[in-house]
Amino acid sequence: MQVKGFLTCLMAVLIMFCTSVQGKQLVADSGFSAQALKSCNTDLRYLNQVIGWQVKWPRQWQSTITTGPDVASEAITTWSETPEALTQAIERLRVGITAEETAPRAVVVRVQQQVRDLLSALTSENSKYTFKNVKHKNAQQWNALITENIVPAVSAFERFLHNEYLPVTVMAPGLSRLKGGDKCFLDAVTWWTSLSLSQDQIEVIGRRLLNESRTQLLATGKKGDTVASILTELRNQTLANQTTAKELISISEIALARAQDKSLLSFSKRTEKEFIVSEMPKYMQASAPAGYYGRAQGNAPARYIINPSRPHERRLMAEVIAFHEGIPGHHLWLTYPRDNPSTGYNAGILEGWALYSEYLADEMNLYSSTYDRQGMITKHLWTASRLIVEPGLHLRAWSREDAIRFMLENTVMSRTEVEIEVDRYIAMPGQSLSYMLGADMILSERKRASDIMGDAFDIAAFHDVILEPGVRPLPEVRENIRAWVQLGK
């Protein structure tokens, strides 16, 4: 990856765009999530364990090492602003303490641990953030910048969190405790999804999709099974399996190769852009989801960056997440041959398409076993649960434990994984809803189109209507589909 023009997407149970900071004022905040919360009085604008500075910046520092000292001078200029950016972040958070707008404790604990892990990585003897060959002047300057400026600034930020900020954070996880919190949440949902929905509408969709997924799961069982008994059996299988990290990667690679081979069954075009599976950096694994998509940079191929921790837990959903991140999901979307695509960011269509692709993969017979199909369905139980859990946290004053309990009862996920997920919903209000809301819109419009057009309906042409224009708001996608239906009926 290269620092210049750096753009990475974090897409799993979410998408992350981490744009280059070169040529811009360096700001230590919560990235895209800060934009979603710009009208909200909460320090979640500045602290985020999923896309905060302590996650985003290290990847860009490492990119400087990868590209070499010959082109490091611009990076040195950019990252010399790190101490000032972190000092300003501390001052903003002190204002939040005074205004009683502190981020929830669950988020702060995770951010603090990441900062500590980052400090350890920065100061280790074999740090991946410093040049090993220091003959080049730029290498010497970069290494000095890390050790003399960046390390002390990161250390000061960690001490501030530990000594001043964490002791005064609140246990309550949601926005409802804040003035204007209800509006803040619904505005954030609109920012992420491009849909204007009420609390009732969100929860009704969630209940419907939960029930549909339960029915699907029950159909995979044997006579006498219940949803609860199937979930219990899957949990037991998860505890018993001995899947290794290497095997998890291999399963994902084989699934993606199968999807590429069959892609012309449902699409008029095939992407030929290279796509590989690689391991997630160690410092991210404890608080990160199952994986994310990294766009191609320079000569390096696009990647599904997989979280290899707890591989026995991740085996059940290995194939469905591979399809989500790769083909027919994010990789197909981002590399689909287009003439004049619209660009930008909208989680509603980007994550909605990736989740829709999980259903499509089932229609394309891409899942290799009933067990892997059950992985798909249990993932949909997980994503549908979000439409109940997020309003619960941010509008109904649920506790963190209330949210954890709901997901433990309605999904197959372990408590460790559920805690990571719930803390993500606390940190990024509205973001997780973009997956199911976007997919539900695509599925609903597809059914409507098929009902109206009958035998004239063509799945590849339908997909072209969605894919070829590129990123745009979900209501515009709906308009495009309906205009196509009108022409073709």
Phi, psi and omega in degrees: 000151180245147177290316181295125181069021184299132176211116179235145178249128171262108183229118174206262163277011179192171172244139177236125168255119178247095185279155179301142178265356182293137182082001180235159174292133181284126181230128178267095182219202183258027172062223182304325182298330178297324178293320180295334184251019188298334180261010186253146181265075181211143177286001170298346174292341186241342182236125182201124183277352181263312183228025177287172184302325184289347174263318186284311186298316181303325178295324180285325174297317180295327178297326177300319178293319182297319183281342173097162186291338182301330183245023186270352186297320179294321178296321179299317178297314181298308189278356171293346178277356185304311181302317180293320179298319181286327174297317178296323178298318178298317180295321177297319181290329174295323175297320178297324176298312181297320183275001182058047179241025184298151175292153178301148185303321183302322179289315183297319179301316181291318179297316180300318179296321178296320179295319176298315179297322178296316177302317179299318180291323180293327187259001181290157183299326181251042183303134178279001182258005178232153178284139178277324177263112188253026178289327181284139181302318180298322179297318178298315181294320180295313180299321178294322178299316179297308188283326187263339184240308186287315180301311178299324181291318178295320178298318179296322178295317179296318179297321178297314179301315184291314189273324187250316192273309183303320181298340183249005178289161183257151177284328182303126189271341193261174180278344186297339179286344183267152175297127182074017184297322180298313179295321178304314181296311183293326175295321179295320177301315180296320180299315182286320191258340187070015177247142177256101184235149175275169176302314181299318181297318179298313184290325178297316177299318179300314179297318180298314182290326174299314181295320179297319180290323176299318179297317177299316182295318180300325181292343179272351185271188179252173182303132179094349179289153169238167176302317181297319182290324178293317178298319179297317180296319180294322177297318180295320177296324178296316179295328186272336187288154185245030181303135177261167177300320179297318179293322178299317178295317180297317178301317180294317180297317181295318179298317181292324176296321178296319180295319178297318181298327185257007188296330181286356174292332186233000183226149180279343181226158179239139173279137179251006180290135182295146183214124182235165176254131178221163184277144176290143176304143185304318187294342182269338196298322186294327184247004184262158175284195190292338180170175177206166183262132176245122182292156177298138178231119181061234179271355181280139181285165171296155186221146162265109183266105191265144176273108185274359179290148181049055184298332179295327177286327187274352183299318185303319184257016184301314184288315184296323179288325175299316178294324178298312184281331186253253180241128011265028185267235189300317183296318178297315180301310189284342181243010182295134180297119181227153178273301183224071184287146169283148184240184181115202185222130170209111184295332182303312181276321183294310179281329176298318177296316183297322178287321174303324182296336177292318175295317181298321178302325177294317178296330181274005181057043181272338180285133191275349182200167174300322179301317180288328173295320176297327174299318176299312184293319179292331174294325178288329170299320179296310184290327176291325180301330181301327182289347173260319186290315183297311174299327177300312181293314193262344181238332183254008176060033173298149170280167175301320181292325175302314182294317179299315182299317180299316183288326176295325181282334189247000179227177179259004188287151177286163179298321179301313180293321179297319179298319177299316181295311182299319179294330174293318179294328176292318185284329187231069183306129175093335187296316186292342180286340184297331184295298185287324180295320178292314180296320181297322178296315180297314180296319180294317180290328176295316179297316179300315180298316181295320179296320183283318188273338179061230183295343180282348180291130180235121187295321180295319178293321176301315180294325177298322178301322180281316190279317192297321180289344180086206186286130171198169182296153181302319178301327178289323175300316178300316179299318179299316180296315183291326176294321177296318178298318181298321180288328189262352184281000000 
